[in-house]
Amino acid sequence: MKLNKEDLLLYGVTDSKYLKGRKMSELVEEAILGGVTMIQLREKEMTHEAFKQEALDVQSVCQKHHVPLIINDDVELCKEIDADGVHIGQDDLNLKEARKILGEDKIIGVSAHNYEEAKIALENGADYLGVGAIFATQTKDDAQNISMDTLNEICQKVDIPVVAIGGINQVNILEFMGVAIDGVAIVSSIFGSDDIQKASSLLKDKIQRVISNKMPTCLTIAGSDSSGGAGIQADLKTMLANRVYAMSVIAALTAQNTTGVDAIYDVGASFVASQMDSVFTDIYPMAVKIGMVSQKEVILSISGKLKQYHARNIVVDPVMVATSGAKLISDEAIDTLKENLFPLATVLTPNIPEAEVLSGLKINNEEEMLTAAKYIGDHYHCAVLLKGGHQINDANDLLYKEGNYQWFKGKRINNNNTHGTGCTLSSAIASYLARGENLENAVKKAKDYISGALAAMLDLGQGQGPMDHGYVLDKKD
């Protein structure tokens, strides 16, 4: 049979250690009734005759429910029982030899751990790829873990279906949001479950949502600004304007307007963690923007949850210092940011005073911007967008990434209503990262967006007013 890409959606891989005295065909039927769309029969310890009998029993169930049966590694058995196909690893029989034995009408899948292996498999005629292990796995002690970035690269560059495999469960399956996989291959979270049918049904529902998702998702973690010009409110407006679905975790509440801040109410670390759990376990964000967080415990909670859920595309706006140079958060909180949150960032977006705190250097000119950006990026192992302004290279921002520098020139807009510019720029960058742009393009498009918001010349309030985050809504595409 020829491969139907939809059959790869929920790919169940068997393991005899979960039999508990039952027949493999019984477990497979429960999985199929729950929604499994393809079965790979994997046995390492059985004799050939015992494996053949088990394969025939499982094949009968698969044929009854019109689900393809793939044999793991054993090309000869696949041919002998006329199974639908075989899956081979990098150390198994050569793909061309397998094709010669099985013929053109059988499905052949190949394991790949990097783009080069995937490219070779494509050139040699593989029908699909199994890429992993993505997460730590219980079933293969020697599994070679690969990053989500590598998986995405393979999906983008190789023109055959890709199935992710390795340690996938009910929670981390949502981390594939925004990655162009065609399905997931799962062992223990299906066959190791007390209720195989129910587990399969839940997994199928989640992977369907992941793959059918058409709108990028983005999360902001910051404080609330009751005037709407900065913080959570500015982030949500910016994300909507840049066409991503915006979600929020509120780390603090403020009573403020364009003339100043009247009161602050801090949100407890446990409630911040609960908000993050609610977001990540349902609508997984493709990017995360983090604004002002001022409490040590909250910073630790945020960094812990980001690691727990393997968050990616993390944009940190290190709000620590006012334009005047006065510190906005304690030294203890700054140290906690440096030690726990900054190393998780994809990019930091400090202004000049913040960059001086992070680098310990004075910044008075372009050369010193270059030096400070390199220090910060190398120290925290992330990219740095050092924002100009403050009369130093005004409106020109410097991106330092992996040893390379890039200037983003901007035209100064004579508008005193600049409340929330830092929040807006960082959330716009996160929006474009969520949409799949690389960092350089995300920065360029974010700067274009904020320039337009300033140029709209919105004038509200008695003090330093907000920008027009929705100016793009008046434009035609």
N, C-alpha and C positions, 0 to 999 in steps of 0.2 A: 504494500500500500504506500501511497505517497503521503508525505507529512502534511497534516493540517495544522497550521500554527496554533489554532485555538486549543488543540489537544495538549499543548505544553503548559497551559495555564496553571494547573495544580498537579504537579508531577510527583507521584508517590513512589518512594524508594523503600523497598522492604528490608527488614533486618530480622533474622530468625531469633535473636535474643528476646524479642517481644512476644514470642508465641505463647508462652505460659501454658503449654500442653495442648494448644489449639492448632488447627491446620492453617497453613499460610493462606490457602484459598478463602477461608472464612474471614480473616482479617482484611484481605484484599477486597472482598465483596462489601464489607462494612465501609471501607474507605471510598469505594466507588459510589455507594449509595449516598454518602455524605457530600460527594462532589468532585472526587479525584478524577482527573481527565486523562491521565496516562499512568501506567504502572511500569516501573523498572524492577525486575526480579534479580536480587543480588544475594548470592550465596558463596561463601569462601571455603567452607569446611566439608560440605557434602561430597559423597562419591558422585560420579557422573550419572549413574543410574538413578540414584535417589533424587538428584537435582532435576533430572529429566522428568521423573514422575511428578515432582512438585510443580515443575513448569507446565506440564500438561494440565494439571488440576487448576492452576491459576489461569492458564490460557482459556480454559472452558468458561470461567467466570468472566474474564475480560470480553470474550466473544459474545457472551450472553448480554452484556451491557454496552457492547460496541465501543469498548475502550482499548486503545492500542497497548500491546504488551512488548516491552523492550527487555532483552536479556542483557545483563551486565557482563561485559568482557568476553563471554563464551560464544564466539562466532559460530563454531561448529554446532553447538546445541541450538542456536538460533535457526540455523539451516535445517537441522534434523527435525525440529518440531514445527517448522514453518511459522515462527514467531514474526511479529511485525517489524522487528528491527533489533539492533544491538547498540550498546553504548560502550565505547572504548576509552581507556585512559591514555596518558602520554607514554606509559611504559608497556602498553598492551600491543596487540598485533597492529602492524602498519595499516593505516586507513585504506590505502590503495589495494592492499592484499585482501582486506575485509570486503571491499567492494567487489573484488574479483570472485570471491567465494559466494557472496550473497546475491550478487546481481544488482541491477539498477532499481528494482522495485521495492527494495527493503530500506527502512529508515536506519541511518547510521548517525549517532551522536558522538561527539568527541569532547573530552574534558580539556579545558584551557585555563591557564593561570595568568596569562599576560597577552598583550596584543599580538606579539610575534607568533605565539602558538595558535592563537585564533586565526590569524591571517593564513598560516600554513594549512590549517584544517579546512578553511574556506577554499583555498586553491586546490586542495586534494579531493574536494567533493563532499564534505560533511553536510548533513542536512540541518543540524542544529548544534549549538555549543552548550555545554554545562560549565559554568564559570564559577569558581570558588576555590577555597572556602571563604565565604564572606564574613561569617562570624565563627567563633570557636565552636567546634562540633564534638558531640559525644561519641560519634560513630567512627571517626578516623583520627587516631592519635597523631598521625604523620601529615595531617592536612596542612596545606600551604595557604595561609590566609592572604587574601588580596584586598585592596582598598575599594571603596565605593567609586572612587575616581577612575581606577583601572577598569572596573566593571562598566562604567559609563562610557569610557573611551572605546572599549570593545563593542558595545551596543551601537555607538555612533559610526564606527568605521567598518564594521563587518556586516555584510548584507545577507546574513542568515539569522534565523531566530536564536535568541539567547535566553537560557534558563539560569537563574542564580541558584546556588546551592551552598549549604554549609551553615548549620546552627540556626536556621530560620524558625521563628516561633510566632505565637499570637501577637506579641508586642513588637518585636523588631521588624516584622514584615512591612510595617508602615514606613520604615526608613527607605524603602525603594521608591517612595513618592518622587516623581520627577526623573527617575532613571528609566531608560527605554527598554526594559526587559520585557520578554514575552511570557514569562512564567517563573515559578519557583519550584525547586525540587526539595522535598522535605522527607525526612526519615522519622526521627523520634517524636516530633510534635504531632505526627499522625499515628504511627504504629505503636508508639510508646504511651499513648493516651488511654485512660480508663474507658473513655467513650470515643472510639475511633470515628464513628459516623458524625457525631456532634463536632468533634475537633476538625474534621475535614470540612464540614459545612461552614464553620466559622472562618477557617483559613481561606476557603474559596471566596466567601463574601469580601474579605479584606483584600485579597489580591485582585479581585475584580475592580474594587474601588481604586486601588493603586494604579492599575493599568489604564482604566477608563478616565482617570483624572485629567481634565482638560485645562484647568486653571492653576497656575503656580500658587503656592502657599507661602506665607511669610509671617513670622512672629516677631513682635516687639516686646522687649522686657524693659520697662522704664517707669518713671513716675507720671502721675496724672497732672495735667495743667488745666485748671478749671477755666482759664480764658481761651483755651483751644489753640494757642499759637505754637506751643512747644510740647515736649514730652509725648506721652501716649497718643494724645489727640492729633498732634502734627504727624506722627508716624502713621497712624491709621489713614489719615487723609492722603498722605504721600503715597502710601502703598496702593490705595484704591486708584489714585490718579495714574499710577504707573502699571495698572492692570494686573495686580496680584490680589489674592484673597488674604486679607489681613486679620491676624489674631493678636491678642494681647495678654500679657501677664503684668499686673500692676504691682510695682515694688514700693510705691509711696503715693500718698495723696497730698496735693497742695491746694491751698486757697490763695490764688494769685490772679492778677490781671496785668494789663500793660504797664502799670506803674510800679509793680513790685510784688513780692511774696509776703503774704500776711501770716500764713501758718502752714506747718508741715505735719503730716501724720504718717508715721512709718508703718509699713505692713510687715507682720512677723514672718520670719524665715520659713516656718512650717506651712503657712498659707501660700507663700510664693511657690514653694515646692508642690503643693497641691494643685495650684493653677497650672504649673508646667506639666504635671502628670496628666491632667485633663486634656491639655492640648496635644501632647506628644502621643498619647495612646488612642487618639481618634483621628484628628486631621494633622498629619505629620508635616511640619514646616520644612520647606526646601531651603530656607535661609532664616537666620535669626539676627535681629538687631538688638543690641543692648545699650541702653542709655545710662542715665545717672542711677547708680546704686550706692548707697552711702553707709550701709551697715555691714560689718564683718560677717555676721551670721548669714545674712541674705546673700552676700557674694559667695560664700561657701556653698550655700544651698543651690544657687544658680549653677555654679561650676560643676557641682556634683551631678545635677540632673542633665546638664549638657553632655557630660561624659557617659552617664547611664544610657542615654538615648542616642548616642553617637551623632549628635547634631553636627551639621555641616554648614558651610557658608556663613560663618559667624562674623558679624561686623560689630566691633566694639567702639563706641564713642566714649572715650575716657573722660567723662565730665568730672573734673577734679578742681579746676581753678577758674575763677571768674576772670573776665576781661581785665579787671583791675590788677590781677595777680593774686588776689586773696584766695586761700584754699576754701573749697566748698565742702570737703569731707575730711575726716580725721586722718592723721598719719597712719593709724592702724588699718583703716579701710583702704588707704592707698597701697600699703604693703600687701594686703590680702588680694587686691586686684592684680598686683604685679606677680604674685606667687601662684595664684590659682586661676584667674580668668584670662589674663592676657596671653598665656601660652596656648590657650585653646582657640584664639582668634585667627580668622582668615586674614583680616585686616584691622588695624587700629586707625582711628581717624582723629588724632590730636590736633588742637590748634597750637599756636606758638607757645603760650604760657604752659600748656599741658606738656608739650614736648620738652620744654626746659626742665620740668619736674621729672619726667621719665628718663631723660638723658643725663641730667645734672650739668648741662651745658647752657651757656647763654647763647641766644640766637638773635643776631642783629642784621644778618645779611643772607644772601642766597647760598654762599659757601657754607655758612654755619647751619643752614637748613639741611644741606646735603650730609654734613657730618652727623647731625643729630638723628636724621632719619635712618642712616645706616646703623648707628649705635642701637637705636630702639628695635629695628627690625632684626638685627643679628642677636640681640640680647633675648628677645622674646620669641624668636623663630617664627615670625609672621611678616606679612606685608604691612607697610605703613603709608598712609596718605597724610602727609604733613600739610595742613592747610595754611595758606599764606594769610593775608589780612594782617591786622594789627600793624599796618603801615610797613610790613616787611613783605616784599614781593606781592603786593596787594592783589587779590583775586586770582593769583597763580598758585596752584597746589602741586606738591611734589609726591610722586608715588615711588616708593622704594620696595622692590620685590626681588628676592633671590639674587641679590648683588647688582641688580640693574635699576637705573633711575629713569623716570619719565615725568616731564613737566606737562601739566595741564593748564594751558593759558586761559584766563578768563578776563572778561571786560568788566571793569568796575561799574556798578550801577548805582547812581546817586539816589539812594533810597534809605532813609533812616529807620524804616520799619523792618527790622531784621530779626525780630524775636523768633527764635526757633530754627535759625539757619543750620546749626550743627546737627540738630535732631533730623531735620529734613534731608540734608545731604546723606547722612549715614543710612537712613531708612530707604532713600532712593537707591543707594548702592545695593543694599540688601534685596530690594525689589528686583533689580536687574540680575543679580546673581541667582535669585530664585527662578528667573525666566531663562536661565541657561547661558547668560553672557559670561565671558571671561572677565577677570577683574578689571583689566584695562578698559574694556568697552563699558563695563558697569559704571566705572568712575566717570568716563566721558559723558555718558547719557545722563547720569545723575547731576553732573555739573550743568548740563544743558537745561535740565528740568528746573533746578533751583534758580538759574539765571532768568528763566521765563517767569517763575513765581515772583521774583523780586521786580522784574520789569513790568509786571501787571500793575504795580503802584497802588496796591490796596492800602487804604488809610483808615484804620479803625482804632478807637481807644484814645486815651489822653496821654499815653506814654509811648514807649517803643512798641509799635504795633506788629501784628503778624503779617505774613506773606499770603498771597492768594494761591493756596495749594491746589485749588480746582481750576486754575486758568486753562488747563489743557482740555477741560470739558467743553469749552466754547469752540475748540478747534475741530476741524474735520481731519480724518486720517489722510 
